[in-house]
């Protein structure tokens, strides 16, 4: 083999080695991203399962806080981003307000 051919083969081998190292780097980065996506997917699936428990629990806490006017429960719910307001009961017309015949 000539010197020129050896240099070409050596250069090609170096380029090939660099490409293999880049491929390994991309493979490892892709694998870590896949692990992160899988972890997020698991969190979402578990959150959907827990939603069946959370909704009645929050409803019960808001009803309790509204009926007893409990500021501690209101504060707890507000800290979690749950705000509610109590509607005043409908007014009943007095006997004197009723039309007479």
FILUMTI-890812 format. One record per residue: y, z, x of N, C-alpha, C, O, CB in turn; chain. Coordinates in steps of 0.02 Angstrom, whole numbers, plus 50000, padded with zeros to 5 digits. Each point is the difference from the previous one (the first is absolute). Glycine has a CB too. Example, Ala and Ser with C-alpha at 12.3 -4.5 7.8 and 13.67 -1.06 7.14 Angstrom:
    n_y    n_z    n_x   ca_y   ca_z   ca_x    c_y    c_z    c_x    o_y    o_z    o_x   cb_y   cb_z   cb_x  mol
  49716  50390  50660  50059  50000  49955  50060  50000  50045  49999  50033  50052  49942  50029  49853    A
  50112  49902  50077  50059  50003  50042  50055  50037  49961  50055  50008  50025  49913  49884  50034    A
//
This chain:
    n_y    n_z    n_x   ca_y   ca_z   ca_x    c_y    c_z    c_x    o_y    o_z    o_x   cb_y   cb_z   cb_x  mol
  49941  50000  50042  50059  50000  49958  50062  50000  50044  50002  50028  50055  49936  50032  49854    A
  50112  49908  50065  50062  49996  50038  50042  50062  49984  49988  50036  49952  50009  49837  50047    A
  50053  50138  50044  50046  50057  49990  50038  49993  49935  50012  50050  49965  49999  49962  50159    A
  50007  49928  49859  50038  49989  49938  49959  50020  49939  50025  50030  49954  50039  49877  50102    A
  49872  50075  49945  49955  50016  49944  49989  50075  49995  49998  50028  49945  49945  49860  50068    A
  50051  50146  50044  49991  50073  50000  50062  50035  49972  49994  50048  49962  49929  49942  50137    A
  50136  49986  49919  50061  50030  49974  50006  49989  49924  50022  50045  49964  50034  49936  50148    A
  49924  49961  49865  50002  49986  49928  49951  50046  49963  50017  50028  49948  50014  49853  50075    A
  49909  50127  50004  49951  50044  49968  50023  50073  50002  49992  50037  49951  49917  49883  50082    A
  50121  50100  50022  50025  50068  50005  50058  50011  49950  50002  50052  49967  49964  49952  50156    A
  50079  49949  49873  50056  50005  49952  49974  50002  49928  50024  50039  49960  50050  49900  50121    A
  49877  50018  49903  49971  50000  49933  49965  50066  49985  50004  50025  49944  49981  49851  50064    A
  49981  50151  50041  49965  50064  49991  50050  50057  49988  49988  50044  49959  49919  49915  50115    A
  50149  50040  49962  50051  50052  49991  50031  49994  49931  50009  50050  49966  50016  49950  50158    A
  49990  49939  49855  50027  49989  49932  49950  50024  49948  50019  50032  49951  50049  49870  50090    A
  49868  50081  49969  49948  50021  49953  49996  50076  49997  49994  50029  49946  49942  49865  50077    A
  50067  50140  50034  49997  50073  50002  50060  50030  49964  49993  50049  49964  49945  49945  50146    A
  50121  49977  49900  50060  50025  49966  49992  49992  49924  50017  50046  49963  50055  49924  50138    A
  49903  49973  49877  49989  49989  49928  49950  50049  49971  50008  50024  49944  50019  49855  50073    A
  49921  50137  50021  49950  50049  49977  50032  50068  49993  49987  50035  49951  49921  49900  50104    A
  50133  50085  49992  50034  50065  49997  50049  50002  49941  50005  50051  49966  49984  49961  50159    A
  50047  49933  49862  50045  49997  49943  49960  50006  49935  50020  50034  49953  50061  49895  50113    A
  49862  50036  49931  49957  50003  49941  49976  50072  49988  49999  50023  49943  49965  49858  50076    A
  50016  50153  50034  49977  50070  49993  50057  50044  49974  49989  50042  49957  49928  49941  50137    A
  50144  50006  49931  50057  50038  49977  50014  49988  49926  50011  50047  49963  50037  49948  50151    A
  49950  49942  49865  50010  49984  49929  49944  50030  49957  50013  50024  49945  50046  49870  50088    A
  49880  50103  49992  49944  50028  49962  50008  50075  49989  49988  50025  49945  49938  49886  50102    A
  50095  50124  50005  50008  50073  49994  50059  50017  49954  49996  50047  49961  49956  49967  50154    A
  50102  49947  49888  50058  50013  49956  49981  49985  49928  50019  50038  49955  50060  49933  50138    A
  49883  49976  49896  49978  49983  49932  49954  50054  49973  50004  50017  49941  50007  49860  50086    A
  49946  50149  50014  49953  50051  49978  50037  50064  49979  49983  50031  49950  49929  49921  50126    A
  50139  50067  49962  50038  50060  49982  50039  49989  49935  50006  50046  49960  50004  49985  50161    A
  50016  49909  49868  50034  49985  49937  49951  50001  49941  50018  50023  49946  50066  49907  50118    A
  49855  50045  49947  49950  50002  49947  49982  50072  49983  49991  50016  49941  49964  49873  50098    A
  50040  50155  50011  49986  50070  49987  50056  50033  49960  49987  50039  49954  49947  49966  50152    A
  50129  49978  49910  50057  50027  49964  50000  49977  49927  50013  50039  49954  50052  49965  50153    A
  49921  49932  49882  49998  49974  49932  49943  50032  49961  50008  50016  49941  50040  49875  50099    A
  49895  50119  49991  49943  50033  49966  50018  50072  49981  49981  50023  49946  49939  49904  50118    A
  50115  50108  49980  50020  50069  49984  50049  50002  49942  49995  50043  49957  49988  49988  50163    A
  50064  49922  49878  50048  49997  49945  49964  49983  49935  50016  50028  49947  50075  49937  50132    A
  49861  49989  49924  49962  49982  49941  49961  50060  49973  49997  50010  49939  49994  49872  50103    A
  49980  50157  50002  49963  50059  49979  50047  50050  49967  49982  50031  49950  49935  49951  50143    A
  50143  50027  49935  50049  50046  49971  50020  49977  49929  50005  50041  49955  50038  49986  50161    A
  49967  49908  49876  50019  49974  49934  49943  50010  49950  50013  50020  49943  50062  49895  50112    A
  49863  50073  49965  49944  50009  49955  49993  50073  49980  49986  50015  49942  49956  49887  50111    A
  50067  50143  49994  49995  50072  49984  50057  50021  49955  49991  50042  49956  49951  49979  50153    A
  50118  49951  49902  50057  50017  49957  49988  49978  49929  50018  50036  49953  50058  49954  50145    A
  49894  49952  49893  49985  49976  49932  49950  50046  49965  50006  50011  49940  50017  49871  50098    A
  49929  50144  49999  49952  50046  49971  50033  50066  49981  49983  50030  49948  49926  49917  50119    A
  50138  50076  49974  50032  50064  49987  50053  49995  49945  50020  50052  49973  49960  49979  50146    A
  50042  49909  49864  50051  49992  49949  49976  50027  49933  50041  50023  49960  50002  49876  50101    A
  49893  50097  49926  49972  50026  49937  50010  50076  49995  50004  50027  49945  49911  49880  50055    A
  50089  50125  50056  50011  50073  50001  50075  50016  50000  50022  50046  49966  49868  49970  50097    A
  50148  49945  49975  50071  50014  50009  50040  49995  49935  50042  50043  49986  49948  49916  50130    A
  49998  49989  49845  50040  49990  49939  49995  50058  49951  50051  50025  49978  49934  49853  50037    A
  49955  50145  49966  49997  50057  49954  50028  50064  50032  50029  50042  49965  49871  49907  49982    A
  50092  50059  50118  50026  50059  50033  50077  50001  49997  50030  50051  49985  49869  49951  50091    A
  50132  49942  49939  50073  49996  49998  50024  50008  49928  50050  50034  49989  49950  49890  50112    A
  49966  50046  49852  50020  50006  49930  49997  50074  49978  50046  50024  49967  49912  49859  50009    A
  49989  50152  50043  49993  50070  49982  50054  50042  50033  50028  50045  49968  49848  49939  50019    A
  50140  50001  50076  50053  50038  50034  50068  49988  49969  50040  50047  49992  49894  49948  50113    A
  50081  49943  49876  50065  49987  49969  50005  50032  49932  50052  50026  49982  49954  49866  50080    A
  49940  50106  49900  50001  50033  49934  50009  50075  50007  50037  50032  49962  49889  49878  49992    A
  50040  50119  50096  50006  50072  50012  50071  50018  50022  50029  50049  49976  49850  49955  50055    A
  50149  49956  50014  50068  50014  50024  50051  49992  49943  50048  50038  49996  49920  49924  50119    A
  50021  49990  49841  50047  49989  49945  49994  50054  49948  50050  50025  49974  49944  49852  50046    A
  49945  50142  49963  49991  50049  49946  50022  50070  50022  50026  50038  49959  49879  49894  49997    A
  50085  50086  50106  50018  50067  50024  50066  50001  50038  50023  50053  50021  49856  49973  49985    A
  50151  49915  50003  50062  49995  50038  49991  50032  50069  50041  50040  50022  50027  49961  49871    A
  49878  49979  50141  49981  50029  50064  50033  49961  50057  49982  49942  50013  49908  50098  49938    A
  50157  49991  50083  50037  49967  50053  49958  49988  50062  50011  49951  50035  50092  50101  49921    A
  49848  49990  50057  49958  49990  50059  49957  49937  49993  49993  49962  50047  50005  50162  49971    A
  49975  49866  49924  49960  49940  49989  50045  49938  50000  49981  49949  50027  49935  50117  49906    A
  50143  49939  50037  50048  49944  50002  50017  49982  50072  50002  49941  50018  50045  50095  49871    A
  49966  50015  50153  50016  49988  50070  49942  49967  50036  50009  49953  50039  50068  50145  49960    A
  49863  49927  49988  49940  49971  50031  49993  49927  49982  49986  49958  50043  49959  50154  49955    A
  50063  49872  49939  49994  49931  49977  50057  49956  50029  49988  49943  50019  49956  50097  49876    A
  50116  49987  50108  50056  49962  50029  49989  49985  50073  50018  49946  50024  50058  50108  49893    A
  49895  49993  50120  49986  49989  50071  49950  49943  50009  50001  49966  50052  50022  50156  49971    A
  49934  49868  49929  49951  49946  50003  50026  49935  49970  49964  49950  49996  49946  50136  49998    A
  50153  49914  49984  50030  49939  49973  49986  49990  49926  50007  49944  49975  49983  50007  50137    A
  49991  50102  49853  49986  49995  49929  50056  50035  49962  50008  50061  50005  49865  49936  50015    A
  50165  49964  49944  50056  50026  49962  49986  49991  49926  49971  49950  49979  50110  50025  50114    A
  49940  50074  49868  49991  49995  49928  50058  50035  49966  50035  50041  50029  49839  49955  49982    A
  50136  49986  49926  50051  50033  49960  49970  50019  49933  49954  49967  49975  50139  49969  50083    A
  49933  50117  49914  49975  50025  49936  50045  49974  49945  50061  50010  50002  49891  50094  50052    A
  50018  49863  49897  50038  49977  49942  50011  50058  49952  49953  50038  49988  49999  49845  50025    A
  50108  50124  49961  50011  50054  49952  49962  49986  49935  49990  49942  49982  50124  50081  50067    A
  49863  50028  49917  49964  49989  49938  50046  49968  49948  50060  50013  50001  49864  50086  50024    A
  50048  49860  49930  50042  49968  49949  50029  50053  49954  49967  50050  49982  49964  49844  50024    A
  50130  50094  49975  50033  50050  49957  49977  49990  49928  49992  49944  49976  50109  50060  50100    A
  49888  50051  49890  49978  50000  49931  50062  50010  49957  50039  50046  50013  49845  49999  50015    A
  50127  49913  49922  50060  50008  49958  49997  50066  49962  49948  50021  49976  50063  49854  50013    A
  50046  50157  50006  50005  50063  49964  49997  49987  49925  50012  49944  49978  50055  50108  50116    A
  49918  49999  49868  49996  49994  49928  50069  49981  49970  50004  49964  49951  49902  50119  50047    A
  50147  49943  50033  50067  49987  49974  50021  49928  50014  50044  49973  49966  49986  50149  50050    A
  49940  49846  50036  50017  49932  50017  49965  49950  49955  50020  49941  49997  49998  50094  50120    A
  49932  49985  49848  49963  49954  49957  50042  49980  49941  50037  50042  49973  49854  50009  50063    A
  50105  49887  49942  50040  49978  49941  49976  50035  49937  49940  50010  49990  50079  49877  50064    A
  50027  50131  49904  49984  50034  49937  49999  49949  49944  50036  49950  50002  50016  50158  50038    A
  49907  49904  49912  49993  49954  49943  50044  50020  49943  50000  49967  49948  49886  50010  50086    A
//
